[in-house]
Amino acid sequence: MTGETTVRTAGRIHGRSAQRAAVRALLDELPARGGHLVVTGEPGLGRTTLLDWAARAYRSGPVLRLAPGPGATATSGELLGSLRTVTSTAPLLVCVDDAHLWDARARAALAGPAQRLRPAGRTGVLLSVAGHRALDAEFARLPLVRLDPLTPPAAADLLDDLTDGTVAPAVRDLLVAEAEGNPALLHALLRRLSPAELRGHLPLSGPAADSTVLAEVAGAASAGDDEGAGDLLLTVAAAVRASHGPDADVGLVLDAVRRLRPASRPAPLPDPLPGQLALTGGRLRFHSELVRRTVHAAAAPDRRRDAHRALADALEQGDGAGPLPVLLHRSWSAAGPAPAPRLADRLASAADDATVTAPHGLRATAYTRAAELTADAATRAARYTAAAEQALLAGRPERARPLLAAARDGAAPAAVRGRAELVRGLTELGDGPVGDAHQTLLLAASLLAPDAPAAAETAALAAADAAWAAGDLRTCLDALAPGPPGGGGPGPNGPAVHRDTAPHPARTLAAVVREHRIGMRALLEGRLDRASAPLGQVVERGRTDDGPERLLRSAAAALLLGDVDAARRGGARALAAARQLGSDTLVPRALEYLAYAELRAGRHPQARAHAEEGLRTALRAGQRNTAAHHRAVLALAASIEEDPDAVARHVAAALATARRHGLAQVTTLAEWATARADLGRGRPHAAADRLGLLVLPGPGRGHFAVWRLAVPCFVEAAVLAGRHEDTREVLADFADWAAFGADPQAAAQLARCHALLAPPDRADALYRRALARHDEAGGDFERARTALLHGKWLRRRRRPGEARGLLGTALAGFDRCGAGVWAAQARGELRALGALSDAADTGTLTRLTPQQLRIARHVAEGATNREVALTLAVSTRTVDYHLRKVFAALGVRSRLELARLVEQAEQAEPVEKTGARP
């Protein structure tokens, strides 16, 4: 080994915001009451680091740190003795590391009521327990926080933090892939490499994560109690390696174990099972993936090959396993690294067979193994490329990048190199500077054009997507310019990135891509008459197709045409198809289109629900750019609620990625969300200043396809701020946009803008025209905004009867779509009319935002602020903030009054509880 690198400590904790929020909730509540929190996770995920952070963050009293000695079990006597050393009566935080290593009486004491531990004062108990084994019964009822592996972006950020960003990109990708989100494993891998290796000046020596480094992180967690347990652990570890998921069939495992020891008596599963394993529904799995990897890597090579051979034999004797697991086990049972052309061909053929039922991740494994067994350089490059395609579809871009590096070979045909660049460009489009993605995809299109014109069309359209994300209209139009004629299909091995189950999927997708490209260019050139037919064809195909890529294009085309209902249908069907095929890379994109469609329709709660799920799936799939889009949607959804902290949080996260990767569309949406929150909270000057930068002509104008959507907000803010003259030019542009017909809300919004600027003798008629247009277009939020402005105008002209009806309509519309900050404006206007008394205003829950309603119900049931925070995965400060808003909105002064009001309201007029509790 050439391990010469000293790895410094990371400057901050990466990827643990939710877990830190849960710990912070315990710390915030501790001065008022005691409590417990259990932190669990597999070895190396940072349980001790989180306890260290908690100890540093706690400022309200002393901290007692407890941990068992090396190789020893701590006793209850030691626990009580340590507690007696604390003489302070201030609230005490007890941090207990590796609490599973304490004896049963100590565990029971730690899990019991906090006042029993220390009757002299309030006590909070923060425990860490191992996640590679079942949770001890004593801790099963305590609040639990689980540390999952870091997402690939968070692991990459940690790596940059540890090395000041000096690691070569290819080495960085390999280390992130090998670490699989485990921070301690990432540290260990770094320590093994020399500075020259880290910078890419020398090739890496041997496999990155071998048995030595895995065992260093896993410790004793991977050891079996006896030889029989070792065979079982190894067989499960080998079986999972070629399975469709994290577990293996118990019957297959037992059959293989018997084949490993044919002379011994058949034995059932041991009782109890080795602590590393769990049995659920006839399936065996490891509690920890790190431990599974360690068990497999640390086994003697002959024994490991025997286990794979036994599994292959058992699978061949069974039925329904499919060819891929059998072939993979056969390949891993072979001795030595020598090429095996026949086995490699069989593996690649099975992986390429669309009739074989297998997830993308398993296909990627099969292609990778086939490449490793292939002697011919060009064929090997093609198979590594196919493996990268499948890894990307499986939502594992961190696995795709090293495979693309392995595929590099100057002797490979242009079509193979083009496919590799297409995968590389799509990977960068999901997580990387979109300008780089654009150039990579253009290179892919040029390489693919002679031999794979359909794939070249796909690359060119993806290059246009990259330019669109960057807000570069000229470059987007250039990418959409007529190119090589479509037609043809993929070569013998691909492009697997477009495989789905429909008849002739490649030809159908090629037609969809061609039509989308033609229609999108015509639309951007302002020729709606030429855009509607091809884009309409793409939308129409979405009614019958079942391929997720084609359905995504259908949803995108519908959004371009302003057909929100068709976009929702296409997005929902794409989501279902992606989930059914196990294409984790397409799920976040489908949720993105769904979220945008709901947002365009004014259904903010639905948009938020899709964006929340989309954010989680995008981060898991390593798609920071897609995650930034979901953050922008969440910011826009939150901007109509009474939660400025949520807007600021989502905007900051969205802009952090947008500025780094050049996402002009995300930047525009995030800035719009901030301005709309200002406008809703009665800050028109701040809103006009921010929106002016987005919509007024000039070099800083927002994204070419988004800034017009913010014009109605700017006009309203500018009028309220007394800047009428700023609206003239931008309103003329918006009138052209409304006439274009791609935005169903634009005509009504235009009439509202004219009403805001009109003299008194014309404003009333323009407001009424706007409301009529809203009735045609639908959408509660925009119609309620127009009704609010019209009602305000009427009240100020002493027409209270008419104003009362419009303001009541506005309030109902805002309540229905959860627009709490705007509903507050409507209630204020109604109070000014004397039409809404404080007493009447306390008798309903409908004016609360969805988050406020959740918190109110939990509190009404007797939950503390900390318990609510843990349940909803937020901080106690957030709960405090919302609870103050609840008290003010409902006119109550105590938790008891709130409980009575909630009970009375739900008995008298039940409020729909869908989504009220997680």
Secondary structure as UniProt FT lines:
FT   HELIX           17..29
FT   TURN            30..32
FT   STRAND          35..41
FT   TURN            43..44
FT   HELIX           47..57
FT   STRAND          63..66
FT   TURN            70..71
FT   HELIX           76..84
FT   STRAND          92..96
FT   TURN            97..98
FT   HELIX           99..101
FT   HELIX           104..111
FT   HELIX           114..117
FT   TURN            119..120
FT   STRAND          123..130
FT   HELIX           137..139
FT   TURN            140..141
FT   STRAND          144..146
FT   HELIX           152..163
FT   TURN            164..165
FT   HELIX           169..179
FT   TURN            180..181
FT   HELIX           183..192
FT   HELIX           195..198
FT   TURN            199..200
FT   HELIX           211..218
FT   HELIX           219..222
FT   HELIX           227..241
FT   STRAND          247..249
FT   HELIX           250..260
FT   TURN            262..263
FT   TURN            275..276
FT   STRAND          277..280
FT   TURN            281..282
FT   STRAND          283..286
FT   HELIX           289..298
FT   HELIX           301..317
FT   HELIX           323..333
FT   HELIX           341..352
FT   TURN            354..355
FT   HELIX           360..372
FT   HELIX           377..393
FT   TURN            394..395
FT   HELIX           397..407
FT   TURN            410..411
FT   HELIX           414..430
FT   HELIX           434..448
FT   TURN            449..451
FT   HELIX           453..470
FT   HELIX           473..480
FT   TURN            492..495
FT   HELIX           496..498
FT   HELIX           505..524
FT   TURN            525..526
FT   HELIX           528..541
FT   TURN            542..544
FT   HELIX           548..561
FT   HELIX           564..581
FT   TURN            584..586
FT   HELIX           587..600
FT   TURN            601..602
FT   HELIX           604..620
FT   TURN            621..622
FT   HELIX           624..638
FT   TURN            639..642
FT   HELIX           644..661
FT   HELIX           664..680
FT   TURN            681..682
FT   HELIX           684..695
FT   TURN            699..700
FT   TURN            704..706
FT   HELIX           707..710
FT   HELIX           711..720
FT   TURN            721..722
FT   HELIX           724..726
FT   HELIX           727..740
FT   TURN            744..745
FT   HELIX           746..757
FT   HELIX           760..777
FT   HELIX           780..796
FT   TURN            797..798
FT   HELIX           800..816
FT   TURN            817..818
FT   HELIX           820..833
FT   HELIX           838..841
FT   TURN            846..847
FT   HELIX           850..860
FT   TURN            861..862
FT   HELIX           865..872
FT   HELIX           876..890
FT   HELIX           895..908
FT   TURN            914..915
//
